[in-house]
Each structure stands twice: as C-alpha cells, then as structure tokens.
C-alpha cells in the first residue's frame, strides 16, 4: 500500500497547518508515521540521465506518480543559491504568474555568466511526488527545463482524463526534441505501464517547503539545465 494513502487527511490539508480536532488515534497515527515519510530526495533529469542524491537512477526504474501533488514553483537565485521561492498548488487552482509579473523583469540587474551573458535570476520548476514502485522511497521529481516540464504536463494530462484508474505507474525513459538553436535536446519520458490504487488517490497532499529537504534541493544549482 502507498504510504501517501495512509496519511491522515487532517494533517495534510494545505500548505499551512490548520487547527483540527484530533482523536487519540490521530495522535498515535501521526507519531507512528513521523519517521516514515520523507520528501528529501530530489529526482532530476540532467544531461540525459536521471539523478537522485548525486547517484544515477537507471532507465526503466518504476515509480507510482502522485499527479494530485503537482506544484509549480518559481525560484529566485543569487550567486547560484536560492533566495526566494513561490509555490503554487495546481490542484487548488493556484496560478503561477508569468515571468514578467515577478521582480527584475529586465536584465539590467541580472548576474552575468563567465561569457558576460545576463542570467535570469528566476527559474520555473515543476515538482511532482513519485514513489518507488513496491512501496519504496518517496522522491520529488524536479523539472526545470522546457522538456522536463512538458513531460510532467503530458503525464498529468493523461492522468486527469480518467482519475478513476488511479495513479500512473511509470518507467523512467528518455526522449528528445529538436531546438532550432541547440539541435537535439534530451528530455525525460515517462512510459505508463499500469495504474495503482484506483479511486483511492484523491486525498489532499501537503507539500511544504521543508518537505523538500529544507530547500527543495535547490541548493543544488538548477541553472545547469537549458531553461527553455
């Protein structure tokens, strides 16, 4: 059984902890689960490879994807470190603003790379909970490049067409697309091989900043992906 499905909905109501009436059983359940759920492992697709905690993740690895937990996030960097982040829960209709609605919309104040090219301090990322098939660890897939974000969008669109099937079970694969400027660009590809927990996955998932290892893995610079 998915550990996500065992969470107490009262404890995962939203981004903020809200006052709730809890029974003795609720307190026992929370204590028992306190050490059993972790969002501190960030899964990324970098330069054609899947990586988690600086270790390669083989192609063909299987995950149960909790699309209902999809979060969009704008992260602002200074000196390649995150200094601000804004999260938006897709399931609640929270809309991520366009880039020009954030500060430093023009490049006069942007930092320069070694070639002197201005670097936008804001990066848009998608965050999606992925649980290793068979009840393994919970990872957060972080998509910051155009191709990775599109792969998340395609997967979530397939899921939402018939949520009664449950959460998609996917194999990690890789594909590519062609850029007029950069040529062939590798991107993640999520091959759906089945479905898990039909009708039981529509619980609310609370993804707080400290669920992502304190900084969401963002202390590992994500500007090394082409952000288009």
N, CA and C of each residue as an Amber inpcrd file, in Angstrom:
protein
   684
   0.8540000  -1.1980000   0.0000000   0.0000000   0.0000000   0.0000000
   0.8840000   1.2400000   0.0000000   0.4720000   2.2690000  -0.7800000
   1.2050000   3.5230000  -0.8190000   1.2220000   4.1850000   0.5480000
   2.3930000   4.6480000   0.9600000   2.4530000   5.3560000   2.2350000
   1.7140000   6.6760000   2.1550000   1.6240000   7.2740000   0.9660000
   0.8500000   8.5020000   0.8480000  -0.6010000   8.2690000   1.2050000
  -1.1540000   7.1130000   0.8010000  -2.5640000   6.8520000   1.0470000
  -2.8500000   6.6220000   2.5210000  -1.8190000   6.4060000   3.3290000
  -2.0160000   6.1720000   4.7500000  -1.9840000   7.4630000   5.5600000
  -1.6660000   8.5800000   4.9190000  -1.5570000   9.8240000   5.6710000
  -2.9240000  10.2800000   6.1510000  -2.9440000  10.8820000   7.3040000
  -4.1630000  11.4440000   7.8690000  -4.5140000  12.7230000   7.1160000
  -5.6740000  12.7910000   6.4210000  -6.0120000  13.9930000   5.6570000
  -6.0260000  15.2480000   6.5030000  -6.3540000  15.1440000   7.7860000
  -6.3710000  16.3340000   8.6350000  -4.9740000  16.9120000   8.7930000
  -3.9700000  16.0470000   8.6420000  -2.5960000  16.5240000   8.8170000
  -2.0240000  17.0800000   7.5230000  -2.6710000  16.8040000   6.4050000
  -2.1320000  17.2290000   5.1150000  -3.1640000  18.0490000   4.3640000
  -3.7660000  19.0190000   5.0690000  -4.8720000  19.7680000   4.4740000
  -4.4060000  20.8120000   3.4780000  -3.2700000  21.4720000   3.7220000
  -2.8280000  22.5240000   2.8230000  -1.4080000  22.9070000   3.1230000
  -0.9830000  24.0580000   2.6000000   0.3800000  24.4920000   2.8550000
   0.5890000  24.8950000   4.2980000  -0.4790000  25.2480000   4.9870000
  -0.3480000  25.7150000   6.3600000  -1.0890000  24.7580000   7.2840000
  -0.5310000  24.5610000   8.4550000  -1.1870000  23.7040000   9.4290000
  -2.4090000  24.4180000   9.9870000  -3.5690000  23.7990000   9.8760000
  -4.8020000  24.3900000  10.3630000  -5.2520000  23.6870000  11.6300000
  -5.9080000  24.3990000  12.5530000  -6.4020000  23.7570000  13.7750000
  -7.4100000  22.6650000  13.4280000  -7.2660000  21.4980000  14.0160000
  -8.1930000  20.3980000  13.7780000  -8.4830000  19.6980000  15.0910000
  -9.6380000  19.0410000  15.1580000  -9.9700000  18.1970000  16.2810000
  -9.3710000  16.8180000  16.0350000  -8.4770000  16.4040000  16.9060000
  -7.7930000  15.1400000  16.7060000  -8.1520000  14.1570000  17.8090000
  -8.3430000  12.9200000  17.4090000  -8.6200000  11.8730000  18.3750000
  -7.3090000  11.2890000  18.8840000  -7.4260000  10.4210000  19.8960000
  -6.2250000   9.7310000  20.3760000  -5.6010000   8.9120000  19.2550000
  -6.4690000   8.3100000  18.4310000  -5.9580000   7.5060000  17.3150000
  -5.1720000   8.3710000  16.3290000  -5.6480000   9.6160000  16.1190000
  -4.9430000  10.5180000  15.2140000  -3.5320000  10.8010000  15.7130000
  -3.4210000  11.0880000  17.0040000  -2.1020000  11.3850000  17.5730000
  -1.1760000  10.1730000  17.4850000  -1.7190000   8.9960000  17.7280000
  -0.9030000   7.7760000  17.6320000  -0.4430000   7.5640000  16.2020000
  -1.3660000   7.7700000  15.2600000  -1.0210000   7.5860000  13.8520000
   0.0710000   8.5550000  13.4330000  -0.0300000   9.8140000  13.8510000
   0.9770000  10.7960000  13.4930000   2.3450000  10.4300000  14.0610000
   2.3480000   9.9850000  15.3230000   3.6220000   9.6130000  15.9490000
   4.2470000   8.4320000  15.2350000   3.4000000   7.4730000  14.8420000
   3.9170000   6.2750000  14.1840000   4.4530000   6.5930000  12.7980000
   3.8710000   7.6030000  12.1340000   4.2670000   7.9150000  10.7720000
   5.3360000   8.9950000  10.6940000   5.6860000   9.5740000  11.8240000
   6.5710000  10.7330000  11.8090000   7.8840000  10.4600000  11.0990000
   8.4310000   9.2720000  11.2780000   9.7060000   8.9840000  10.6510000
   9.5900000   8.1980000   9.3680000   8.3620000   7.9390000   8.9310000
   8.2100000   7.0500000   7.7920000   7.9810000   7.7090000   6.4610000
   7.8820000   9.0220000   6.4040000   7.5860000   9.7090000   5.1580000
   8.6140000  10.7930000   4.9490000   9.2490000  10.8150000   3.8050000
  10.2850000  11.8090000   3.5640000  10.2040000  12.3290000   2.1380000
  10.3190000  13.6550000   2.0060000  10.3640000  14.2760000   0.6980000
  11.7540000  14.8580000   0.4410000  12.7880000  14.2980000   1.0810000
  14.0820000  14.9580000   0.9920000  14.9390000  14.4600000  -0.1580000
  14.4050000  13.5840000  -1.0210000  15.1760000  13.0750000  -2.1430000
  14.6470000  13.6750000  -3.4300000  15.4840000  14.4490000  -4.1010000
  15.0950000  15.1480000  -5.3060000  15.5780000  14.3660000  -6.5220000
  14.6440000  13.9850000  -7.3600000  14.9410000  13.2580000  -8.5960000
  14.9600000  14.2590000  -9.7380000  16.0330000  14.2490000 -10.5240000
  16.1720000  15.1740000 -11.6480000  16.5840000  14.4190000 -12.9030000
  16.3550000  15.0670000 -14.0430000  16.8640000  14.5840000 -15.3240000
  17.8960000  15.6010000 -15.7880000  19.1720000  15.1770000 -15.8100000
  20.2540000  16.0980000 -16.1180000  21.1340000  15.5150000 -17.2090000
  21.1890000  16.2440000 -18.3250000  22.0950000  15.8850000 -19.4250000
  21.9000000  14.4430000 -19.8750000  20.6340000  14.0050000 -19.9020000
  20.3270000  12.6740000 -20.4240000  20.2820000  11.5720000 -19.3940000
  20.4790000  11.9130000 -18.1190000  20.4920000  10.8980000 -17.0740000
  19.5810000  11.3260000 -15.9210000  18.9670000  10.3250000 -15.2770000
  18.2120000  10.5720000 -14.0510000  19.1670000  10.4840000 -12.8680000
  19.0420000  11.4430000 -11.9570000  19.9470000  11.5260000 -10.8110000
  19.1300000  11.8050000  -9.5540000  19.4720000  11.1160000  -8.4770000
  18.8460000  11.3640000  -7.1850000  19.9300000  11.3240000  -6.1190000
  20.0590000  12.3890000  -5.3660000  21.1170000  12.4800000  -4.3490000
  22.4900000  12.1830000  -4.9410000  22.7490000  12.7470000  -6.1250000
  24.0360000  12.5950000  -6.8200000  24.3350000  11.1670000  -7.2450000
  23.3350000  10.2910000  -7.1880000  23.5060000   8.9170000  -7.6490000
  22.6330000   8.6910000  -8.8850000  23.1700000   7.9640000  -9.8530000
  22.4020000   7.6800000 -11.0630000  21.2160000   6.7780000 -10.7440000
  20.0980000   7.0520000 -11.3960000  18.9010000   6.2150000 -11.3000000
  18.7300000   5.5430000 -12.6610000  18.7410000   4.2100000 -12.7330000
  18.7370000   3.5280000 -14.0330000  17.4660000   3.7860000 -14.8350000
  17.6220000   3.8330000 -16.1530000  16.4540000   3.8360000 -17.0210000
  15.6390000   2.5750000 -16.7450000  14.3410000   2.6980000 -16.8270000
  13.4810000   1.5580000 -16.5430000  13.0370000   1.4700000 -15.0990000
  13.5940000   2.3230000 -14.2250000  13.1390000   2.3370000 -12.8330000
  11.6550000   2.7090000 -12.7960000  10.9120000   2.0560000 -11.9120000
   9.4630000   2.2270000 -11.8830000   9.0300000   3.0640000 -10.6820000
   8.0700000   3.9440000 -10.9320000   7.5450000   4.8280000  -9.8980000
   6.0270000   4.9250000 -10.0020000   5.3840000   5.1040000  -8.8570000
   3.9780000   5.4920000  -8.8120000   3.9550000   7.0140000  -8.6850000
   3.3080000   7.6830000  -9.6310000   3.3210000   9.1500000  -9.6690000
   2.0300000   9.7010000  -9.0770000   2.1580000  10.5870000  -8.0950000
   1.0020000  11.2040000  -7.4370000   0.7570000  12.5690000  -8.0760000
   0.0870000  12.5380000  -9.2410000  -0.1220000  13.7700000 -10.0110000
  -0.8870000  14.8190000  -9.2270000  -1.7370000  14.3870000  -8.2780000
  -2.5190000  15.3390000  -7.4960000  -1.6220000  16.2600000  -6.6700000
  -0.3760000  15.8710000  -6.4550000   0.5510000  16.6840000  -5.6780000
   1.3960000  17.6360000  -6.5030000   1.0790000  17.7980000  -7.7910000
   1.8540000  18.6640000  -8.6750000   1.8730000  20.0930000  -8.1390000
   3.0810000  20.6440000  -8.0240000   3.2820000  22.0210000  -7.5760000
   4.1680000  22.7390000  -8.5910000   3.7830000  23.9710000  -8.9290000
   4.6420000  24.8240000  -9.7370000   5.3850000  25.7790000  -8.8030000
   6.6430000  26.0400000  -9.1180000   7.4600000  26.8510000  -8.2230000
   8.3700000  27.7780000  -9.0090000   8.3280000  29.0390000  -8.6650000
   9.3230000  29.9930000  -9.1370000  10.4140000  30.0930000  -8.0740000
  11.6630000  29.9060000  -8.4870000  12.8050000  30.0030000  -7.5690000
  13.7150000  31.1270000  -8.0480000  14.0750000  32.0180000  -7.1160000
  14.9910000  33.1100000  -7.4480000  16.3770000  32.8030000  -6.8980000
  17.3970000  33.0070000  -7.7410000  18.7720000  32.7060000  -7.3650000
  19.6130000  33.9730000  -7.3240000  20.5020000  33.9940000  -6.3520000
  21.5830000  34.9720000  -6.2910000  22.8600000  34.2020000  -5.9830000
  23.8930000  34.4420000  -6.7840000  25.1430000  33.6930000  -6.6130000
  24.8740000  32.1870000  -6.6440000  23.9460000  31.7790000  -7.5030000
  23.5950000  30.3780000  -7.7180000  23.0140000  29.7230000  -6.4760000
  22.4680000  30.5220000  -5.5790000  21.7940000  30.0000000  -4.3890000
  20.3810000  30.5630000  -4.3340000  19.4150000  29.7760000  -3.8670000
  18.0370000  30.2600000  -3.8130000  17.8600000  31.3070000  -2.7200000
  17.2290000  32.4100000  -3.0750000  16.9580000  33.4630000  -2.0900000
  15.4600000  33.7120000  -1.9460000  14.6590000  33.1720000  -2.8460000
  13.2100000  33.3280000  -2.7480000  12.5610000  32.2010000  -3.5380000
  11.3820000  31.7910000  -3.0900000  10.6440000  30.7660000  -3.8230000
   9.1560000  31.0000000  -3.6150000   8.4210000  30.7480000  -4.6740000
   6.9770000  30.9310000  -4.6480000   6.3300000  29.6630000  -5.1930000
   5.4850000  29.0080000  -4.3580000   4.8880000  27.7320000  -4.7260000
   3.4020000  27.9030000  -5.0260000   2.9240000  27.1180000  -5.9800000
   1.5280000  27.1790000  -6.4000000   1.0070000  25.7550000  -6.5920000
  -0.0400000  25.4050000  -5.8190000  -0.6110000  24.0670000  -5.8670000
  -1.6250000  23.9920000  -7.0000000  -1.3200000  23.1910000  -7.9990000
  -2.1580000  23.1110000  -9.1810000  -3.5610000  22.6350000  -8.8320000
  -3.6770000  21.6440000  -7.9210000  -4.9730000  21.0430000  -7.6140000
  -5.9380000  22.0440000  -6.9810000  -5.4150000  23.1320000  -6.3930000
  -6.2560000  24.1380000  -5.7650000  -6.5160000  25.3260000  -6.6870000
  -6.0610000  25.2250000  -7.9330000  -6.2740000  26.3050000  -8.8700000
  -5.3600000  27.4890000  -8.6680000  -4.2750000  27.3090000  -7.9090000
  -3.3250000  28.4040000  -7.7070000  -2.4850000  28.5660000  -8.9830000
  -2.4830000  29.7750000  -9.5190000  -1.8480000  30.0400000 -10.8000000
  -0.4500000  30.6320000 -10.6070000   0.5360000  30.0100000 -11.2360000
   1.8780000  30.5920000 -11.2330000   1.8880000  31.7910000 -12.1670000
   2.3910000  32.9370000 -11.7260000   2.3930000  34.1270000 -12.5850000
   3.3650000  33.9780000 -13.7450000   3.1440000  34.7600000 -14.7850000
   4.1140000  34.8250000 -15.8680000   5.3820000  35.4870000 -15.3590000
   6.4810000  35.2380000 -16.0460000   7.7730000  35.7710000 -15.6120000
   7.7500000  37.2850000 -15.4690000   7.0680000  37.9870000 -16.3690000
   7.1030000  39.4500000 -16.3200000   6.3230000  40.0360000 -15.1500000
   5.6360000  39.1740000 -14.3910000   4.9350000  39.6430000 -13.2000000
   5.8080000  39.5560000 -11.9490000   6.9940000  38.9770000 -12.0780000
   7.9360000  38.8990000 -10.9680000   8.9020000  40.0760000 -11.0290000
   9.7040000  40.2440000  -9.9700000  10.6460000  41.3560000  -9.9740000
  11.8140000  41.0830000 -10.9220000  12.6180000  42.0960000 -11.1310000
  13.7720000  42.0380000 -12.0340000  13.3610000  41.4900000 -13.4030000
  12.3270000  42.1070000 -13.9770000  11.8020000  41.6460000 -15.2580000
  12.7290000  41.9720000 -16.4260000  13.5970000  42.9550000 -16.2600000
  14.5760000  43.2820000 -17.3020000  15.9710000  42.9370000 -16.8090000
  16.9130000  42.8290000 -17.7510000  18.2170000  42.2440000 -17.4140000
  19.2490000  43.2370000 -16.8840000  18.8340000  44.4730000 -16.5910000
  19.8270000  45.4560000 -16.1190000  20.5180000  45.0020000 -14.8360000
  19.7930000  44.3210000 -13.9510000  20.3690000  43.9290000 -12.6520000
  20.7390000  42.4520000 -12.5920000  20.6000000  41.7450000 -13.6920000
  20.8760000  40.3060000 -13.6710000  22.3680000  40.0340000 -13.5450000
  22.7030000  38.9300000 -12.9050000  24.0860000  38.4890000 -12.8550000
  24.5180000  37.9960000 -14.2370000  25.8130000  38.0710000 -14.4940000
  26.3680000  37.6320000 -15.7730000  27.1190000  36.3160000 -15.6130000
  27.0600000  35.4880000 -16.6460000  27.8560000  34.2650000 -16.6330000
  29.2830000  34.6160000 -17.0620000  30.2160000  33.6290000 -17.0720000
  31.6090000  33.9490000 -17.4280000  31.7720000  34.5800000 -18.8030000
  30.7770000  34.3850000 -19.6860000  30.8500000  34.9880000 -21.0200000
  30.2230000  36.3760000 -21.0560000  29.6840000  36.8150000 -19.8950000
  29.0560000  38.1190000 -19.8460000  27.5950000  38.1260000 -20.2440000
  27.0080000  36.9430000 -20.3980000  25.6090000  36.8360000 -20.8060000
  24.7190000  36.9770000 -19.5680000  23.7100000  37.8620000 -19.5960000
  22.8210000  38.0100000 -18.4420000  22.0700000  36.7170000 -18.1440000
  21.9470000  36.3800000 -16.8530000  21.2650000  35.1660000 -16.4180000
  20.0270000  35.5340000 -15.6070000  18.8770000  35.1520000 -16.1140000
  17.6240000  35.4360000 -15.4110000  17.6850000  34.8240000 -14.0160000
  17.4470000  35.6010000 -12.9600000  17.5230000  35.0450000 -11.5990000
  16.3590000  34.1130000 -11.2660000  15.2690000  34.1790000 -12.0200000
  14.0940000  33.3550000 -11.7340000  14.0520000  32.1340000 -12.6430000
  13.7930000  30.9760000 -12.0480000  13.6350000  29.7210000 -12.7850000
  12.3180000  29.0760000 -12.3900000  11.5550000  28.6410000 -13.3840000
  10.3020000  27.9460000 -13.1240000  10.5590000  26.4470000 -13.0510000
  10.0720000  25.8140000 -12.0030000  10.2250000  24.3690000 -11.8380000
   8.8780000  23.7410000 -11.5260000   8.7020000  22.5010000 -11.9590000
   7.5540000  21.6860000 -11.5750000   8.0430000  20.6420000 -10.5840000
   7.2580000  20.3820000  -9.5410000   7.5890000  19.4040000  -8.5140000
   6.4520000  18.3900000  -8.4280000   6.7840000  17.1160000  -8.5630000
   5.7620000  16.0670000  -8.5460000   6.2380000  14.9200000  -7.6570000
   5.4110000  14.4740000  -6.6860000   5.7870000  13.3290000  -5.8540000
   5.7860000  12.0330000  -6.6570000   6.8720000  11.2840000  -6.5460000
   6.9830000   9.9840000  -7.1990000   7.4650000   8.9630000  -6.1740000
   6.7070000   7.8890000  -6.0240000   7.0170000   6.8580000  -5.0410000
   7.5800000   5.6330000  -5.7510000   8.7250000   5.1700000  -5.3080000
   9.3020000   3.9750000  -5.9190000   8.3030000   2.8280000  -5.8520000
   8.0990000   2.1840000  -6.9920000   7.1190000   1.1000000  -7.0630000
   7.4630000   0.0150000  -6.0620000   6.4300000  -0.5710000  -5.4710000
   6.6390000  -1.6020000  -4.4780000   6.7850000  -1.0590000  -3.0730000
   6.3880000   0.2020000  -2.8580000   6.4500000   0.7720000  -1.5110000
   7.8070000   1.2820000  -1.1180000   8.5910000   1.7770000  -2.0870000
   9.9250000   2.2920000  -1.7800000   9.8960000   3.7290000  -1.3100000
  11.0270000   4.4120000  -1.4680000  11.1570000   5.7930000  -1.0020000
  10.2890000   6.7330000  -1.8230000   9.9400000   7.8500000  -1.1940000
   9.2210000   8.9180000  -1.8700000  10.2240000   9.9390000  -2.3770000
  10.1950000  10.1950000  -3.6690000  11.0570000  11.1950000  -4.2750000
  10.1940000  12.3380000  -4.8040000  10.8260000  13.4890000  -5.0000000
  10.1820000  14.5950000  -5.6880000  10.9020000  14.7960000  -7.0100000
  10.1750000  14.6210000  -8.1210000  10.7810000  14.9040000  -9.4190000
  10.7430000  16.4040000  -9.6470000  11.9180000  16.9800000  -9.9060000
  12.0380000  18.4160000 -10.1240000  12.3340000  18.6670000 -11.5960000
  11.4120000  19.3530000 -12.2630000  11.5360000  19.6220000 -13.6980000
  11.7230000  21.1100000 -13.9070000  12.8910000  21.5160000 -14.3980000
  13.1440000  22.9340000 -14.6090000  13.3660000  23.2780000 -16.0750000
  13.7220000  22.3190000 -16.9120000  13.9020000  22.6020000 -18.3270000
  12.5640000  22.5110000 -19.0440000  12.5040000  23.0550000 -20.2430000
  11.2670000  23.0220000 -21.0240000  10.8210000  21.5900000 -21.2670000
  11.7430000  20.7280000 -21.6880000  11.3820000  19.3460000 -21.9960000
  10.8870000  18.5810000 -20.7900000  11.5100000  18.8170000 -19.6300000
  11.0920000  18.1240000 -18.4090000   9.7180000  18.5980000 -17.9650000
   9.4770000  19.9020000 -18.0500000   8.1580000  20.4120000 -17.6720000
   7.0820000  19.8740000 -18.6110000   7.3960000  19.7840000 -19.8840000
   6.4180000  19.2660000 -20.8360000   6.1030000  17.8040000 -20.5540000
   7.1110000  17.0300000 -20.1410000   6.8770000  15.6220000 -19.8070000
   5.9240000  15.5060000 -18.6110000   6.0790000  16.3790000 -17.6210000
   5.1700000  16.3870000 -16.4700000   3.7620000  16.7650000 -16.9120000
   3.6440000  17.7790000 -17.7490000   2.3330000  18.2140000 -18.2370000
   1.6220000  17.0850000 -18.9810000   2.3600000  16.3910000 -19.8510000
   1.7620000  15.3030000 -20.6300000   1.2720000  14.1840000 -19.7190000
   2.0730000  13.8420000 -18.7130000   1.6930000  12.7780000 -17.7930000
   0.4550000  13.1630000 -16.9910000   0.4390000  14.3820000 -16.4670000
  -0.7060000  14.8230000 -15.6690000  -1.9640000  14.9400000 -16.5160000
  -1.8190000  15.3260000 -17.7760000  -2.9760000  15.4080000 -18.6610000
  -3.5520000  14.0240000 -18.9150000  -2.6990000  13.0270000 -19.1170000
  -3.1730000  11.6500000 -19.2980000  -3.9100000  11.1750000 -18.0580000
  -3.3530000  11.4770000 -16.8770000  -3.9780000  11.0500000 -15.6180000
  -5.3420000  11.6830000 -15.4120000  -5.4560000  12.9840000 -15.6790000
  -6.6790000  13.6950000 -15.3420000  -7.8370000  13.3210000 -16.2580000
  -7.5570000  12.7080000 -17.3950000  -8.6330000  12.2950000 -18.2980000
  -9.4950000  11.1930000 -17.6970000  -8.9300000  10.4150000 -16.7760000
  -9.7130000   9.3730000 -16.1170000  -9.0540000   9.0380000 -14.7930000
  -9.3140000   9.8620000 -13.7760000  -8.6420000   9.6840000 -12.4870000
  -9.0780000   8.4200000 -11.7670000 -10.2010000   7.8150000 -12.1830000
 -10.6670000   6.6100000 -11.5070000  -9.7030000   5.4390000 -11.6890000
  -8.8510000   5.5180000 -12.6890000  -7.8880000   4.4260000 -12.8860000
  -6.8480000   4.3850000 -11.7780000  -6.6570000   5.5010000 -11.1090000
  -5.6710000   5.5510000 -10.0360000  -4.4630000   6.3760000 -10.4480000
  -3.3510000   6.1690000  -9.7450000  -2.1110000   6.8790000 -10.0450000
  -1.3150000   6.1130000 -11.1000000  -0.7430000   6.8140000 -12.0740000
   0.0300000   6.1110000 -13.0960000   1.3010000   5.4840000 -12.5410000
   1.5780000   4.2810000 -12.9830000   2.8590000   3.6200000 -12.7140000
   3.7050000   3.8060000 -13.9650000   4.8700000   4.3890000 -13.7970000
   5.6790000   4.7300000 -14.9720000   7.0650000   4.0870000 -14.9080000
   7.6550000   3.9430000 -16.0840000   9.0720000   3.6050000 -16.2010000
   9.8120000   4.8640000 -16.6460000  10.9550000   5.1070000 -16.0400000
  11.7770000   6.2420000 -16.4470000  12.4580000   5.9210000 -17.7780000
  12.1760000   6.7280000 -18.7620000  12.7950000   6.5990000 -20.0700000
  13.3130000   7.9710000 -20.4890000  13.9090000   8.0610000 -21.6410000
  14.3270000   9.3640000 -22.1360000  13.9570000   9.5020000 -23.6080000
  13.6340000  10.7330000 -23.9700000  13.3070000  11.0590000 -25.3420000
  14.0950000  12.2890000 -25.7440000  13.6540000  12.9460000 -26.8090000
  14.3580000  14.1330000 -27.2690000  13.4180000  15.0020000 -28.0920000
  13.8140000  16.2290000 -28.2590000  13.1330000  17.1340000 -29.1680000
  14.1940000  18.0080000 -29.8130000  13.8350000  18.6940000 -30.8940000
  14.8280000  19.4480000 -31.6410000  14.5970000  20.9490000 -31.4970000
  15.6470000  21.6160000 -31.0780000  15.6470000  23.0690000 -30.9630000
  16.3550000  23.6640000 -32.1770000  15.7850000  24.7270000 -32.7340000
  16.4310000  25.3820000 -33.8640000  17.7820000  25.9580000 -33.4770000
  17.9320000  26.3050000 -32.2110000  19.1910000  26.9150000 -31.7570000
  20.1990000  25.8850000 -31.2870000  19.7350000  24.8740000 -30.5160000
  20.6570000  23.9510000 -29.8590000  20.6740000  22.5520000 -30.4760000
  19.8340000  22.3120000 -31.4660000  19.7970000  20.9760000 -32.0610000
  18.9890000  20.0100000 -31.2080000  19.3800000  18.7310000 -31.1810000
  18.6410000  17.7180000 -30.4300000  18.8450000  17.9200000 -28.9310000
  17.7290000  17.9760000 -28.2050000  17.7550000  18.1700000 -26.7550000
  17.1170000  16.9450000 -26.0970000  17.8520000  16.3220000 -25.1950000
  17.3140000  15.1690000 -24.4750000  16.3150000  15.6330000 -23.4280000
  15.2940000  14.8230000 -23.1890000  14.2980000  15.1500000 -22.1820000
  13.7870000  13.8720000 -21.5440000  13.2180000  13.9650000 -20.3280000
  12.6510000  12.7700000 -19.6960000  11.4180000  12.2880000 -20.4550000
  11.1820000  11.0090000 -20.3430000   9.9890000  10.3950000 -20.9290000
   9.4400000   9.4160000 -19.9110000   8.1570000   9.5430000 -19.6050000
   7.5200000   8.6960000 -18.6040000   6.5960000   7.7090000 -19.3130000
   7.0150000   6.4650000 -19.3800000   6.2290000   5.4180000 -20.0380000
   5.2520000   4.8200000 -19.0230000   3.9510000   4.9890000 -19.2660000
   2.9450000   4.4480000 -18.3600000   2.8050000   2.9490000 -18.6050000
   3.0030000   2.1700000 -17.5260000   2.9290000   0.7090000 -17.6540000
   1.7820000   0.1230000 -16.8420000   1.0450000   0.9750000 -16.1230000
  -0.0670000   0.4760000 -15.3250000  -0.6180000   1.5740000 -14.4450000
  -1.5520000   1.1690000 -13.5550000  -2.2220000   2.1200000 -12.6760000
  -2.3080000   1.5300000 -11.2830000  -2.3100000   2.3980000 -10.2730000
  -2.2620000   1.9370000  -8.8890000  -3.3120000   2.6510000  -8.0520000
  -4.0570000   1.8800000  -7.2450000  -4.9610000   2.4540000  -6.2510000
  -6.1490000   3.1700000  -6.8380000  -6.8040000   2.5960000  -7.8100000
  -7.9250000   3.2350000  -8.4830000  -8.9440000   3.8150000  -7.5180000
  -9.2200000   5.1120000  -7.6630000 -10.2350000   5.7640000  -6.8590000
  -9.8210000   6.1170000  -5.4470000  -8.6090000   5.7460000  -5.0270000
  -8.2020000   5.9630000  -3.6360000  -7.1160000   7.0210000  -3.4990000
  -6.7970000   7.7060000  -4.5860000  -5.6560000   8.6120000  -4.5690000
  -6.0520000  10.0700000  -4.4490000  -7.3400000  10.3640000  -4.3090000
  -7.7660000  11.7540000  -4.3330000  -7.7220000  12.4090000  -2.9580000
  -6.8000000  11.9670000  -2.1220000  -6.5890000  12.6290000  -0.8500000
  -5.8200000  13.9220000  -1.1040000  -5.8340000  14.8100000  -0.1370000
  -5.0570000  16.0380000  -0.2820000  -3.6350000  15.7860000   0.1890000
  -2.7110000  16.3200000  -0.5490000  -1.2980000  16.1710000  -0.2120000
  -0.7400000  17.5400000   0.1270000  -0.0930000  17.6270000   1.2520000
   0.5240000  18.8810000   1.6670000   2.0080000  18.8310000   1.3530000
   2.4630000  19.6920000   0.4520000   3.8800000  19.7600000   0.1280000
   4.3770000  21.1020000   0.6290000   5.0480000  21.0830000   1.7440000
   5.5640000  22.3030000   2.3580000   7.0290000  22.4750000   1.9620000
   7.5560000  23.7140000   2.0650000   8.9640000  23.9120000   1.7200000
   9.8920000  22.9680000   2.4600000   9.6240000  22.7040000   3.7600000
  10.5520000  21.8480000   4.4980000  10.3530000  20.3710000   4.1670000
   9.3290000  20.0250000   3.3710000   9.2030000  18.6520000   2.9070000
  10.2620000  18.3250000   1.8660000  10.8230000  19.3510000   1.2340000
  11.8080000  19.1430000   0.1930000  13.2120000  19.3020000   0.7520000
  13.4850000  18.6150000   1.8300000  14.8300000  18.6500000   2.3870000
  15.2460000  20.0330000   2.8420000  14.2860000  20.8660000   3.2500000
  14.6270000  22.1920000   3.7450000  14.6530000  23.2290000   2.6440000
  15.3330000  22.9470000   1.5220000  15.4130000  23.9400000   0.4540000
  14.9230000  23.3760000  -0.8620000  14.2590000  22.2240000  -0.8120000
  13.7310000  21.6730000  -2.0450000  14.8070000  21.1760000  -2.9800000
  16.0130000  20.9460000  -2.4350000  17.0850000  20.5210000  -3.3140000
  17.6460000  21.6650000  -4.1380000  17.1110000  22.8650000  -3.9030000
  17.5100000  23.9850000  -4.7460000  18.9010000  24.4890000  -4.4340000
  19.4910000  24.0820000  -3.3180000  20.8800000  24.4410000  -3.0790000
  21.8110000  23.7560000  -4.0600000  21.2790000  22.7610000  -4.7680000
  21.9980000  22.2230000  -5.9010000  21.5560000  23.0620000  -7.0900000
  22.4440000  23.8810000  -7.6970000  22.0050000  24.8150000  -8.7250000
  21.2690000  24.1050000  -9.8330000  20.1590000  24.7110000 -10.2870000
  19.4040000  24.0910000 -11.3700000  19.5420000  24.8790000 -12.6590000
  20.4410000  25.8720000 -12.7110000  20.6750000  26.5880000 -13.9430000
  21.5200000  25.7840000 -14.9190000  21.9460000  24.5630000 -14.5440000
  22.7390000  23.7690000 -15.4820000  21.8480000  23.1230000 -16.5390000
  20.5240000  23.2040000 -16.3880000  19.6190000  22.7560000 -17.4330000
  19.2460000  23.9430000 -18.3080000  19.0330000  23.6830000 -19.5950000
  18.6500000  24.7690000 -20.5030000  17.2070000  25.1380000 -20.2060000
  16.9320000  26.3410000 -19.6950000  15.5850000  26.6800000 -19.2230000
  14.6900000  27.2050000 -20.3340000  14.4150000  26.3470000 -21.3650000
  13.5150000  26.7910000 -22.4080000  12.5010000  25.7050000 -22.6920000
